[in-house]
Amino acid sequence: MAFDIEQQVEMESGLHEECGVMGVYDLDGNDVASTVYYGLFALQHRGQESCGIAVSDTDGPKKNIQVHKGMGLVNEVFSSENLEKLKGNIGVGHVRYSTAGSSTRENAQPLVLNYYKGTLALAHNGNLINALELREELEKTGAIFQTTIDSEVIAYHIAKERINSGTAEEAVLAAMRKLKGAYSLIVMSPRKLIGARDPFGFRPLCIGKRDNAYLLASETCALDTVGAEFVRDVEPGEIVTISKEGILSNRSMCQNNPSKEARCIFEYIYFARPDSVFDGIGVNASRIRAGRFLAQDSPVEADLVVGVPESGNPAAQGYAMESGIPYGTAFIKNSYVGRTFIKPKQSMRESSVQVKLNVLKENVKGKRIIMIDDSIVRGTTCGRIVRMLKDAGAKEVHVRISSPPFLHPCYFGTDIPTEDQLVAYGKTVEEIREILGADSLAYLDMSRLGELCEGLPYCDACFSGNYPLDPPKHDIRGEQG
C-alpha cells in the first residue's frame, strides 16, 4: 500500500493518519502566518482533505482572531493574497484527513471559539475514545455543536474549565483529566501558545526555536522546513506553555510508570515523514532496520529488491543492504496526481493504480523481484501491483511487508477498518499470498517491533489486539480530529 495511490480511490485499501498540527509564537512581534503555512506544507502527508490557519496579535485586542481554512491541499486553500491578510505574531495551523461522512468545511481546523473569558483556537491530532460521553455532558448543559469532530468537544471542555481556572494552561490540564484517548494539541489563547500530549504519547509533538520565535509541530520535518532548531519533544502527558516569559512545563499528567506509554508504532513504520525524528528515534533508520529484519527472517533468492513508492523504499533499501541483493527501481510515480484528482468510477477501479504508478519494464522483465511495502490492509492494491509487475515480465514476485498483519481496528487516530475488511483477519499467510498472486509472502515478525523504536514503549494494538486503553463498546471512528 502506498499512501498517495490510495488517496485517489474511494474506499480503497490505504491507511491514513488523521492530522498534523503546527503553532508559532514570535516574541518579536513578526507575522507568523507564512511560517505556519510552510510548516503545514511539510506536514501535508498527515492530512490531505482540509487545512487552516488562525492567527492573533498578542499586543492587540484579545478577541481578534483571524482564520482562513477550507477543503483541499495547503497550496490549494492558501494563496499569497489570503496569507497576507493573516496578520499576527501567534498562530496555529492544521491539516486534516477524515475517515467517513465528515468531509466538510465545518470540520476543518483550527477551531476558533469566542467564549466568556475570551477566545481560543485549537488544533488536534488524534482521537478520543470517550468523545460521545463528553459531548453528551456538554449538550445537557446547553452546548450547541457546530461540527461532528471530537476536537470541538476538547475545545468546549477547555473553554468551560477556563471559567473557573486562573490560567489557560490550568484549563487545559483540567480538561485533560477528562480526556481518554490520543491527542496532541496546540491551543492558542490571546497571549499564549500551549502544547499538550496525552499521557500515552500516541501521537508526536515537538518544540522548535528560530531566532526569537518558538514553534510546536507534529514532526521535526516541519521545523526543518522553516529553518527552526529542534529543541525537544513534548513528553507524553506534558503541557508546555509558551509566553513572553519563555517556556513553562507541567508534567503532572505524565505517567508515573513510563512503561505504560504507548507511542503509535505505525508512526515509525509509515505515518511520519522519513526525515523526521520521533522521540529521539530517526524514522528513516527505523524503516531501514525493518527491511534488514525482513531479510534476516524471511530471505528468498532473487535478482532485485524494489520498494513501492514512497513508503516502501527505506525498508527495501534495508533488505538490499542485509541480503546483498541489488536495490533497484521498478516503479515510476506520477507526482502530479494530487488530492483533487478525479476518482475513477467503480467500473474503472482497476486502472486507478496505473494512473499513479507505472512499471519500468526493462528493470523487471525476466527477473525475480522482491517487492517491499509497509503494510497490507484490504489487499486490493497490493494485488494489483503484483499483477502489474508480472504483466511487465517479472519472472517471480516475492512480497515482503515491513509490519505484521493488521488484525484489529485502531481507535487512536488511524483509520484501520473493522476486522471483516482486513485481508489478514481469519486467514493464513499462505491464503493471503494466493489472494495477492505473489510467489511468496512474509510479514515483519511481531518480536521485531520493539527494535524499530529502540525499546521505547509503543502501541501495537492494530496487530496484537492489546489496547493500552479499553476500546469503546461501539465504533466511534470516522469523526476524528
N, C-alpha and C positions, 0 to 999 in steps of 0.2 A: 504494500500500500504506500502510495506517495501522496502527501498532503495536497499538493497543487492539482493533481489529477482528480482526486476525489471531490474537491470543491466544485467541480464542474457538473457533477451528475447528482441530481436529487435522489435521496435515499440510497446513495452508493455506500461503499464499504469503508470509507475513510474515517479517521478519528480526528477530532478537533479539540483543541484547548479552548476554554471559554473566553478568556480576556487577557489583555495586557494593560498595565497602568503606568502612569508617568506623572511626576509632580516636580515643580521647580519653585524655589523661593530665592529671588535675587535681593540680597540685603542692601545693595547699592541703588536699588530702585529702577533698574533697567527692565524693559518689557521682556516677558518670558514666552510669549505665545509661539514664536518661531522655534525656540529650543524644545518646547513640548512637542511641536509638530514633527521635528526631525527625530525625536525620541520615539514617538508613535510609529513613525515610518520604519524604524529599526525593529519595532515590536509587531509589525503587520502580520507576521506568521501566527501570532497568538489569537487573531480575530480579524476576519475579512468581511464582516457583514455591516458593521456600523462603527462610527468613531465620533469623538467630540473633544472639545477643549473648553474649559471655563477658566477665566482669569479675573483677578481683582487687584486693586491698588491698596496696599497696606496703609498708606497715608491718606487715602480718600474716604468717602462715605462708606459706612460698614455694610450697607445693603445694596451696594452697586457691584453686582457680579455680571460679567458679560460672558455669554456662552454661544458657541456655534457647534452644531452636531447634525449628523444626517446618515443616511444609508449609503454604504459603499466603502471603497478603499480610501485611505488617508488622502492620497493625491487627487481623488475624485470629489471628496467632500470639501476640501480646503483649496482656496486659491490665494494668490498674493493679496488680492483685494480684501477678502474676509479675514485673513490673518492680520492684516494691517489694522483692522478695526478693533482687534482684541488687545486693548491697552491695559497693562497691569504687570506688577512685578512678582505676583504669586499666581500660580496656575496649576491645574490638574487636567490630565488627559486620559483617554480610554479608547481601546479598540476592542470590539466585541464579536463573538460568534455565538449564536443561539442554536439550540438543538431541535426545537419543534414549536410551531404555532406562535412564536413570539418575535417574528421578524418584522418589527415595526419601528418607526422613528421614535415613538413614545418610549420604547425600551432602550434607546440609545443612551449612553452615558458620556460625561458625568451627569449625575442627578443633582439638581440645584433646588434647595429648599429655602424658602423665606418663612421664618417662624418667630415665635415670641421673643427669643433672645438675639435674633439677627438672621444671618444666612450661613449656609454651609453647602459645599459642593463635594460630592463623593464619587470615587471610582473604586470598583470592587472586582477582584478576580477570585473565583471560587464558587462554592455552592453550599448553602446551609441545608442541613437535614431537618431542622425544626422550624423552617420558614413559615409553614402553614399555621402552626400554633402561635408563633409570634405575630403573624398577620391578624389572626382572629382576635388576639388580645388587644391589638390596636383598634381594630374595627369596632369592637364593643365599647370603646371609649369615644367613638365618633370619627375616627380617622377615615379619610377618603383617599383611596389609592388611584394614582394616575397610570401606573404600569402594572405588568404582571411578573416583575422580576423580584427576587429576594433582596436585591441591593436596596430597593426602596424601603423594605422592612428594616434593614440595618440603619438607613439614613433616618427614618422616623424614630427609631429607638434612641439613636444618638441625640436627636433634637429633643425628644421627651426627657431624657436624662439630663440634658443641658439646663433645663429649667431649674433643677434642684442641685446643680453642680457648680462649683466655684470656677472651673475652667473647662475648656472644650476637651482637653485630654482626659479629664476626670469623667466627662460624659461618655467618651469613647470607651474607657475602662469599664464603666458601669454597664454599657451596652454589651461589651464583650463577655461579661459574666453570664449573659442570657443566650449568647450565640453558640450553636453547636454545628460544627462542620468546618469547611475550608473557606478561609477568607484572608486575602492580602488586600488591605485597604489603604487608600490615600484620601484624607479628609482635608479640605481647605476651609478654614474659618477666616474671618476678616483679617486676622493678624498672625495666623499660624498655619503651618503645614504639618499634618500629623500622619504618620505611617503606622500601621498595625498589622501584625501577622498572627494567625491563630496559633494556639499552643502546640498543635501538632506540626506546624510548619509545612502543611501540604503544598502550598504554592510559594514561589520565591518572591523576595522583596529585598532590595539593596539600597544603600546610601552612596551618593557621589558628591563631589565638590568640584566646582570650576570657578576660579577666581573667588569672588565673594558671594557665590550662589551655591545653595545646597539643592541636591536632587534626590528624588526617590523613584525607583523604577523596578519593573518586574524582572528585568535581566540586565546584566552588565553590558551587553552589546549596545543597549540604548545609551549608556554613559559614554562608551567609546565613540559612538556616532556623533555626539555633541561635544567631544573633546573634554569630558569631565574625568576626574580621577576617582577611581573606586576607593571608597573609604572602608566600608564593611557591609556585611549582610545584616538585615534586621533579624534578630533571633526569634525563633518560634515562641509566641506568647508575648513578645516585646511590643511596647508602644514607644515610638520616638516622636518628639515634638521639636520642630524647627521654628525658631522665632528670632527676633533681633538679639536675644541673649545667647543664641547658639543652639546646640542640640541637647535636649534633655531626654533621659531614658527612664521608662518604668517597666520593670521586669516582674511585677507581682503576678502576672498571669503565666509566667514561664513554668514549665513542668518541673516539679521537684525531682523527678527522675527523668533525665534526658533520654533514656532508652525508650520512653513512651512516645517520643517524637515520631512523626510518620511522613517524611517527605515523599512526594509522589515519585516513584521510581521511573515513571514514564517521562518525567522531565529530562532525565538523563538519557533515556532510550530514544526519545523522539521530539518532545514538545519544544524544549529550549533550543535556541539557535546554537549551532556548533561552536561559535566563538564566544559564547557566554560561559561564565563560571558561577556555579550554583552551590552555595555554602562551602566554598573552598575547593570544589571539585570541577575541573575542566570538563565541559560536556563533550567536546570532540575526543578527548582522551578516553572518556568512558565508553564511547561508541567504538573506538578502535579496539579497546580491551574486549568488548563484546564479540567483535569479529575474531579476535585471537582465540577466545574461548571456544567459539564455534569450530574453528579449525582444529583445536586440540581435541574436542569432544566428539565432533561429527565430521571426520575427514572423508574425502572422496577424491578419486583420481579425476583430474580434469585438465583442460588446456587454458582456461581463462576464468578469472573471478571478476564479476561485474556487480555494480550496485544499482538499485532502482533510484533514480534521482528524486529529490536530493538526499532524502533521509537515509537511504541505504548505503551511500558512498563511504562514509567513515568506517562502518563495520566491514564493508568489502575490502577496504584498504588493510584493515587489521587481519582479515582472513588471509589475504595475499601475503602479508608480511610473515605470518606464522607458518603458512603452508609452503611458501616458496613458489606457488603458482602465480604466474603473471597477473597483475591487475590491469584491467582494460576498460574501455568504454563501449557499451553495447547500445546505448540509447542517446538520441538527440532530443532535447527538450525544447518545446516551443515556449520561450519565456514570456511571450506577449499575450498569452491567454490568461486574462485576469478574472477577477470575481464576477465581472459583468458579462462574461462570455455567455452567449445564448445556449442554454442547455438543450441537448438533443431530446427529441420526443422518445417515448418508450420504444417505438419501433426502430429507433436509431441508436439505442444504447450501446450496441456492440462496437460502434465506431468512436465512442467517447474517449477511450484511452489513446487511440491513434491520433486524435486531434492534439493531444498534449505531448505524446511521445512517439518517436519513430525509431525503428531499429536500424543500426548500421550493419547492413547485411554482410559486407566484406569482412567485418570483425568477428562474426559469429558463424558464418557458413562452414559446415563440416567440423565444428569444434564442440567439445564437451564443455558446457558453461555451468559455472556455479553462480547462481543469482541470489544476491543478498538483499533482503528488505527488513524493515524494522518490526513489522507485525502483519498478521492476517486477521481481519475482522470477519466479514461475511464470506470472503474468499472469491468473490466475483472478479475483482480487479486483478488479483494475483494470478488467477487462472487465465485471464485474458493476456497478461504479459507473458506468461509461459507459452501460450499459443502463438503470440507474436514472434517470440524467439524461434520456435520450431518452424513456423511458416517462413522465417528468414533463412532457414537452412541449418539451424543448430542441431548437432547430432544427438546431444543429450542436454537436458536442463535439470540441474540439481538445485533445489531451493533450500536456502538456509535463512532462518529468521532470528534476528538479534533480540528477541524477547521470548518468554514462554507463551504457551497458548492462552488466549483470552477465554475465560470460562464464566466470568461473573461481571455484572454491570458495575459502574462506578457512580458514587453519589457525591463526589467531592470536586466536581468541576471538569469532568471529561465525559464526552457523550458516547461511552461504550454502551451498545444496545443491550436489550434483555437477552437472557440465555438462548432463547429459541431462535434468535437471529445470528448467533455466533457460530461460525462453521465448526469450531473445535468442540463445542459443547456436545457431549454424548457420543463423540466419535474418536476413533483411534487415529494415530498419526498416519497409519497406512491408508485409512479411509479418506483422510483429508488429502493425502498425496494423489489418490485416484481422482478426487474431485478436481484438483488443480491440473492434472495431466502431467505432473512432474515425474522425472525418473527417480528422484529420491527427495525426501523432505526431513529436515531436522530443525528443532527449535533450541533456543538457549535454555540450558538447564536452570531450574529454579535456584539451585545452590550457588549459582554464579552471580545472582543479583546483588548480593552484598558487596562483592568485589567491584561492581560498577561504581558504587558511591563510597568506596574505600571505608566501609564499616559504619557509616552514618546510619542511624535508624531510618527506615523507609516503610512506605505503604505499598504492598503488592496484592491488595485485595482483588483486583481485577484478574489476577492469575490464581490466587490461593483461596479466595473467599474469606480470608481472615481480616475483617474490617476493624480498624482501630476504634471506631465508634459503632454502636449498634445501628444498622441501616434502618431507614424509615419503614413502617409497615406497608406503605403504599409508595408507588413510584412517583417521586416529586420532581423528576428531572424534566428538562425542556424549558424551564423558566430560570435558568442560571444567570448569574451576573457576568 
